[in-house]
């Protein structure tokens, strides 16, 4: 009898506590509407990052307030983020897991007025950090300390190894992997291999300008870029080789979003010199939680015969290519003991098949040449290191992951707002 009463009391207490919490959400966010999200694929999708356009929401719910909302599925709060970037339509991003062919009914609760901030574990990050308080001595920055910034126009004195920008460029990461883009004439893209799921870039390079080349408790730089593209950097294919975005009049970088589940940045290459004339190219890079791929949205202001990207060559890798298709997404990838410390690393470029002009190579790079449409081009790149937490450890696993990602790109999760 005593045990029965104890169980009854515990159940009653849990009901009361849950009711108080639910009541708190309801009173704090009194308005609500629902939408359905459907996974049309016969595959499970974990940490799917979905986006809701604010303008589309307001067509049906004009009083919706993106500064005070929470997303609920089956009485469980889903991690979410408001994305408000200048010159771009405002969006809500949120994470959800889907089983095969699953359709979910999800609700958004909101307050019509005010601003309310929800706290979620930080699973993405964008970092741009420069030295302040010192001075330039020719092409070296002497003294000073690193401070984070959201905007940087590269000084005329700056070049490679100037010790002005922490880890020599701008960095971004998810809980899976990190990347950096050199903000100098090299314009290469590098990989930070992570052995932990925590955010790490806030500390990288503070214990010595090039300390990230050595193994640490979080991981390390794992790619030898040299004069190549590295992984996913942009250029153009001219006279049988890659011409990187090296010679520019100005280079500007700004952080667009540094969020819990979505982060992005923008690099403006102004006055890029090519054989067919000068042009401005803008690269917008973004990453989502629980994900390896970086999305690269390219805009170029004048017609250009092609743009290209690729992967640095290695003696210790195997080149992998998707099947030729007219539609959908394809990939150019490499896998093998090609990390800088000699263990297994997979790298891939994901592109729309309709954009592909050819797969080729030069002395330094395996290359995919792509055709921008009206000055626009989108592709993804990713790295998978075997020392990641739960990392990919074989060529078969890597190919399977690429096939899954291309299917997900071809069939996004559909959303219908009630």
N, C-alpha and C positions, 0 to 999 in steps of 0.2 A: 504493500500500500504506500509505504514511504517513497519507494522508487517511482511509482506511478505519479505521485504528487509532485515529485522533483521534476520529472519529465514534463508534466503539464505546466508547471511554473516556468520552466525554461522556454517552452514553446510560446507561452503567453508573453513572456518578456521579449522574445525575438519579434513577435508580431507587433508589439508596442513600439519597439525600436525602429522596425522597418516602416511602420505607419508614420512615425514622427519624421523619419528621413524623407519618405515619399511626400508627406504633407509639406515639408520644407521646400522641396523642389517645386511642388505645385503652387505654393504661395509666393515663392520667389520668382517663378516664371509662370504666371497664370494663363497665358495664351498658348495655344498649340495648334498644330496641323500635322498631317501624316503624309508619308510618301512610301512607295514601294521601290525596292531595289532588287534586281533579278540577275543572278548569274546564269547565263544561258549555256555555259560549258559543262562538260562532264568531268570537270576537275575541281578539286578544292582550291579555294583562293584565300590565303591567310594575309592579314594586314593589307587588304585592298584599300587603297586611298581613293576616295570618291570626292567629287567636286560638285557643289550646287551653286549655280549662278544667282546672285542676289536679285538682279533685275527680273529674272524668271520667277523667283519666289514671290516678289512683290506684285507681279501681275495677278496672282491669286490671293495674296495676303499682303495688302498695301501697308499695313501697320507693322510688318515684321521689322525687328530691330536687331541688326547683326552685331551690335555691341553688348547684347545681353540675351544669350540663348544657351540651350543645352540639348544634346541629341540623345535620345533614349531608345533602346531596343530591348524588349522583354524586361522592363524595369531595371535595365543595366545602362549606365551612362557610357557612351562611346567617346573616345578622345577626339576632340575637334579643334578647329582653328579658323579664325577669320583672316582672310588674305585680302589686303587692301593695298594694291600697288598702283602708283601713279601711271596714268595712260593705259590702264588695264581694268576691265570690268571686275568689280568686287566679287569674291567667292567665299564659300565655306568649304573647308576640307574636313573630312572625318575618316576614321578607320573602322573597318568591319571585316569579319571573317565570314566566308561563304562555303558551304559544302556544295557538292555537285548539283547543278540545276536548281539551286535553292532560291526562293523568292522571300524577301523579308518585308515586314511592315515596320517601319521606323517612324518615330515621332520627333518633332522639334517643339520644345517648349521655350517660350520667350517672354520677356517683359517689353511692353511697348516703349518705355522710356528708360533712360539711364544707361549706365555701363556696369557690367558685372563680369569679373574675370574668373574663369575656371582654371584649376591647376591640374596638369597632367605630366607624367614623366617625359622629359625632353629626349626625343629620339632622332632629331636632325639638328643640324647647325651650319651656319655660314660664318666664316671668320676672315676679317681683313685687319691686319695689325701693322702699324708703322712706328718707327722711332720718332720720339719728340724730345726736345730739350738738348739736342746735340747740334752738330753743324756739318755741312758738307766740306770735305777736303778733296778736291777734284771729284773722282767718281766713287768715293767712299764716304759713308756717314759715320762720323766719329762721336762717341758718347751718346747720351740720351737713353731713354727707356721705351719699351714697346707699349703702345696704347691702341686699343681697338677703335676702328672708325667705320662708318658706313659709306664713305665716299673718298675716292682718291684719284686725282689727276696726276699721272706719273711725272715726276720732275725731270727736267731735261738732263740732269747729271746722272740719273739712275741708269744702271746697266746690271748685268748679271754679277752676283756676289758683291753688291754694293753695301750689304748689311743694313739696309734701310727698311725693307719689308720682311716681316717675320716669315720664315720658311719660304722666302723669295717669291711669294705670290699670294693669291687668294685661295682659301680652302673651304671645302664643304664636306659633310659626312652624314651618314645615317648610322644606325646601330650595327650595321653590317660592315661598312667600308668607308674609307675617306679618300678624297681626291684633292689635288691642287693644280692650279694653272699658273705657270710662270708669268709674271707681269713685266716682261722685258722682251728683247728681240728674239729670244728662243721660242716663245709661244708654244711650249710643249705642255703636255698634260701628264701628271704623275699620279701614283697610287700610294696611299697610306694603308698598309695592311694592319688590321685591328685584331687583337686577340681578346678584346673585351667588347661588351655591348655599350659601355658608357660613352658619353661624349668626351673626346680627348683633345681636340684641336685647340682648345683654350689654353692648353699648357705646352703644346708642341713648340720647340725652338726657344723656350724661355731659359733653358739650362745650357745654352750654347747654340750659336747660330746654325750649326749643321749637326746637332746632336741626334736629330731624327734619322740619320743614316745608320745609327747604331741601335741594336736591340734594346728595347726598354720594357717596362711592365705592361705597356699598352699595345706594343707592336713596333712597326718602323716603316720607313720608306722602303718599298719592295720592288721598284722598277728602275732600271737604268735607261734613261731617256736619251741622253746625249743630244745629237742634232736631229733626232727623229721626231715624229709627231707624239711619241709616247703612246697614249691611248685616247683616241677620240678628238684630238686637236683638229682644228679646221685649217684648210689651205685650198689651193687650186692646183689642178694637174696641167702642167705646161712643159712642152718639149721632153716628154718622157720621164718626168720626175715631179715630186711634190714641191710646190712653192708655198712655204708657210707664210703666215701673216707676220712678217718680220719687220719690214720697213714701213713705219707709219709716221704721220705728223704728230698725232696725239694718241695716248692710250688712257682711257678712263674706266675705272671699276667702281661699282656701287653694289651694296648689299640690298636686295629687294625684300627678302623675308628671312628671318631667323627664328623659325617656329618649332613647336614641339613635334609636329608630324610632317611639316613641309618647310623646306628652306630653298632659297633661290638667290642668284646674283646675276649681274650683267657686266659684260666687258665690251666697251666700245673701242673699236679699232678705226680711228679716224684718219683719212688720207692714206689708206693702204695702197702701196705701190705694186702694181702688177704690170705685165707686158702689154695689157690692153687698156691701161690707164689707171688713174687713182679712183678709189671708191671707199665708201664707209661701210664697215661690216659690224653688226652687233650680234653678240652671242649671249643668249640668256640660258643659264644652266640651273637645273632644279633637281631635287632629290626628295624622296618620301620615306617615311619610317618603315622599317622592316624590309627594305628594298636595296638591291645593289645598283640598278641602272641609274645613270644620270641622263636626263633629257636635255638635249641641246637644240634650242629654237634659234635659228639663224635668220637674220634679215640683212640684205645687201641692197644699197640704194641705187645701183646702176646694173644694167644687164652684164652678166658675166657668163662665159661659155660653160663653166662647171664649178662646182665646189667639191672638195674631196676630204676624206678623213681616213684614219687607218690605225694600225697597230705596229709598234716597233718590231723589227725582225729580231729573232733569236735563233741560235744554233740548236737550242734544246726544246723546240716546240713543234707541234704538229698543227698545220693549218686546217681549219674546219669551215665548211661552207654549207649553207642551206640549199635545199633543192630549188632549182630554177622555177619560179612562178611569176605570172604576169601581175597578179594582185597580192594583197596581203603584205606581210613583213618577212624579210630575210635577214641573214646574218653572215658576217665574216668574222671568224674567231680563231684563236690559237690556244693550245693547251700543252702543258709540259712543265719540266723543271726549269722554268724561265724567270723565276723571281731573282732578285739581286743576291739572295742568300742560297739559291739553288734548289728551292723546294717547289712544289706544284702551284702553278698559277694559271688561271684561265682568264682570257681577255676577249671581249667581243664588241663589234659594232652592229647595231640593229638598225635597219633602214627599210623604207617602203620600197617594195619591188618596182613600183612604177617610176621611182626616182632614179633607179640605178642605170648608169651608162655603161660601166664595166667594172670588173674586179681585176686589179693589176698589181704591180709592185715596182719599186725602184730599189736603189742600193740599201736604203735604210728601213723602208716601210713596206708592209702589206697594205694595199690601198683599195678603197671603194670610191669610185668616182660617181658623183651624184649631180642631178640636174635640178637647180632651184626653179620654182614656179612663181613668176611675178615677184622675184626677189625674196622668196620665202623657202626655207628648208628646215625639216625637223628630222633628227635621228637620235638614237640613244647609244650610250657605251656603258660597259660594265666590267668589273673585275671580280674574280672569286678566288680567294686565297685559302689554301688548305688549313692554315692555322687559325682561321676565324672560329668563333664559337659556333659549333654546328656546321662547320665549313664543308664545302664540296671537296672530295678527296680523290676523285677519279674522272677520267675523260668521259665515261658513260654518264656519270651524274651531271657533269657539266653540260653535255649535249642535251640531256633530258631537261635541265633547267632552261636552256635556251629555247627549246621547242615549246615549253610551257609559257615562257614570257611572250614569244611571238604570237601564240594563240590568244593570250590575254590582250595583247595590243590589237589584234584583229577583231576581238569580240569584247568590247568594254561592257562593264556591268551597266545595265539600263536602269534609269530612274524615272518614275512618274510621280509628280507631285499632286496630291489630292486637293 
